[in-house]
Amino acid sequence: MRKSIFFNVVASLCPKSSTLPDPFSTKKDFLALKQGDGHPRQYPEDLKNLSLLSALSRSEMILNRLKRKISLRMQVATFLVLLSCSAAAQTAIIEPLKIGDKLPEAVLNASFLWINQGSKVADSLKLNQYKDKIVLLDFWASWCSTCIYKFPLLEQLQQKYKNDLVVILVDSRETKDTPERISGILTGAKAPFQKTSLPTIYGDTLLTKIFPHRYLPHYVWFGKDGTLKMISSAELLNAETVNALLYQPLKTPQKQ
């Protein structure tokens, strides 16, 4: 309907003959209308048509503006819904674990970036590949010399219980360590020059939130059944602790 009105208006503006109107008479008529000569004031037909076109244009502009506002509000609403769902899911995942809890499946199946000097066959790992083993997570940093000096002991334990124990180092993003710095530590190229073949997760944000801590090193022990058994300091890095996890219920004080 809008198109029909538009074409009618344009047709009315076009001259009906090849003879153009006298500009002087048009100007005279316009001045007479402007000054007032006793005749009823009426707009010429072309001014009426232009007024109609202007009204249609304004209506279309208002309509388009309303459409943009509605579209923007719908986009904002959709974003807020997705954001709330994502936040709820992350909250469920990063809730700190208690003794006896198991890691959520989402965490077990998550891919973590890692550096493995012993075997460079992959650049990421999943914790679910270590099911049916005791898993020891060692939270460390390149500037924690105490952490690094414990690497040989951890390697000895893993070698002794190679069928039952796996040790995974975890370097948090909060440490500000870079892959180059970490690689230098693991290869013994950087101080304190303690080479190790233990793999490390780096740039971690997830496990650090599940197992919050204030001091390093920080050790988290999981039993073969996948439950959290113990959170300890370095004093319990020994064969007795591993044997207790393997063969008897563990009754040891937990690290605060």
N, C-alpha and C positions, 0 to 999 in steps of 0.2 A: 504493500500500500504506500510506503514511504517513497519507493521508486516512482510510482505512478504520479504522486504529487509533485515530485521533483521535476519530471519530464514536462508536466503540464505548466509548471512555473517557467521553465526554460523556454517552452514554446510561446508562452505569452510575452516573454521579453523580446523575442525575435520580431523584426519588422515584417509586416504583411505584404509589403511591396518593395520594389527596388529603390523607391524614392525615399530618401532619408528625411526625417522631420527637420523643420527649420530650427536651428539652435537658438536663434534670437527669440522666436515665439515661445519656445520652451522655457527660456530664461525669464521672459516676460511673465509667462503664466506662473512660474515659480515665485517671482518677486511679488506678484499680486496675491498669491496665497499666503506668502510670508508676512506682508504688510497688512493684509486684511482689506477687503474692498466691499464689505457688506454682503458678500455671497457666503453661503454655508462652507465652512472649511472642510475640504475633502482631500485625501491623499491621492496622487495619481496612481494608476493601476500598477505601474512598475514598482513604486514604493511599497505598495501592499504585498506584491509578490516577494520583494526582497525581505520584507518583514517576516513573511511566512517562512522563507528559507532560513533566516536567522533563528527563528523559533525552533525549527526542526534541528538545526545544527546544535543549538544549546541543549535540546532534549537528548540528542545522541551523545553529546559530551557527558552529560549527567549520568546517562545510562552506562556508558563505558567506565566512568569513575566508580559507580556503584559495583560494577562487575569486578573491577580490580580490587576494591576493598573486600568484597566477599571472598575472592580467590585468596587474597593475602591472609585473611582471618582463618580460612580453612587450612592453609598451609601451616600457619602458626599452631593451630589446634592439633593438627596431625603430628607436628614435630614434638609438641609437649607430651602427647600420648606416648610416642615412641621413646622419648627421653625418660619418662616415668617408668615404662616397662623395662628399659635397659638398666636404670638405676636399681630397680627391684631385683632384677636378675643378678647384677653384680653384688648387691648386698647379700644375697643368698650364698653366693660363691665365696666371698671374702670374709665371711663370719669366722672369727678365730675358733679353732678346734679345741676340744677338751679331751683329757685322757679317756680312751675308750671309743672315741669317735673315729670315723673313717673319712677319708678325703672324698668329696663329691665326685661323681663321674665326670662332670665337666672339667674338673681340675686334673683328674687322671688322664683324660683324653686331650688335654691342652698341649700344644707344642711349645716347648721352651727353647730359646736360643742357647747353644752351648759351645764350649771350646773343649776339644778332646785331643790332647797332644799324643796320646797313645794310639789312637785310630781316628783318622780324619775321613771316615766313610759317611758322616752325616754332620749337619750343622744345627740340628734340632733333635730333641728327644721328648718322649712321653713317659710319664711315670707308670702308666699301665703296663709297660713292657717289663717291669720288674715285679710283677705279681709272684706270690709264693716265695718271696725272699725278704729278709730283713733289710729295710731301707734306712740308711742313716743320712740325713740332710745336714750338711755342715755349712752354716752361714758364716761367711768370711769377707775380707776386703784386702786389697793389695797393700794397704797401709797398716794392717794388723799383723805384726811380726809373730805374735803368739799363735795366731791362726796358722801361719805358714810353717812354723816350726813343728806343728802337730801333723803335718801332711805325711811324713815318713811313718809315723805310728799308725795312721789311718790306712796307709798302703799295706803295712804288715798285717793288720787285722783283716783287710779284704783278701789278701793272699792266703791267709790261714783258713778263712771261711769262704773261699771263693765260690762254693756251691750254695751258700746260704746268705751271704752278706754282700750288699752293694753300697758303696759310699759315693754320694753325689755332693759336690761343692755347690754352694748357691751364693752368687754375688749379686747384691741388690742394686737397683738403679740409684738408690740413695747414696751409695758409696762414691758415685761419680767416676768409677773406673771405666776405662775404655778397653775394647778387645785387644788393642796393641799392648797396653799396660798389663792386662791379665796374662796374655800369652808370654810376655817377657818373664813374669813371675813363675809360671808353670814350667817353662823351659830352663829355668835357672839362670837366665841371662841378666836378670835384675835382682838387686838386693831383696832379701837376704840370701840369694843364690841357693835355693832349695828346690831342686828339680823334682817334679812329680808327674805321674801318668794319670792322676785322678781327673776325671772330667768335671767341668764346672758350668753351671747355668750362669748366664750373665744378663745384666739389664733387667733383672726380675722385679716385678711389681706385685705379682699375685701371691706367691708363697710368703713373701715378707709380711703381707697383711694377714694371712691365715695364721702365721706364727710370729706375732709381734715380739720384739725384744729391744733391750736397751744396750746390751753389751755383746761384744764379740770375743771369742767364737761362741756360737750358739748351736747346740746339737739337738736334733729332733729324730727320735727313733720310732720306726714302725715295725710291728711284728709281721710274721708271715701271713697272718690273717687279714692284713691291711689296716689294722686298728692302731691308733696312736698309743704307744706304750709309755713313752718317757720323753721329757725335755730336760737336758742335763748340761753341765759344764764339762770341761776337759778332764776332770778327775775320774769320770766313769768311762773313759776310752780305754778299755782293757778287755781281755778275753773273758773275765768273769761276767761282765755285763752281757756280752754276746751269748755266752752259755746259758745265762739266766733267761734270756729272751728265747733261746732255742728249746730249753728242756724243763723250765720250771716257772711258776708265776713270779713276776717281778715285783719286789717290794723295796723300792728305793726312793729316797727323797727327791722331789721334783725341783728343778731350777725355777726360781722366781723371775 
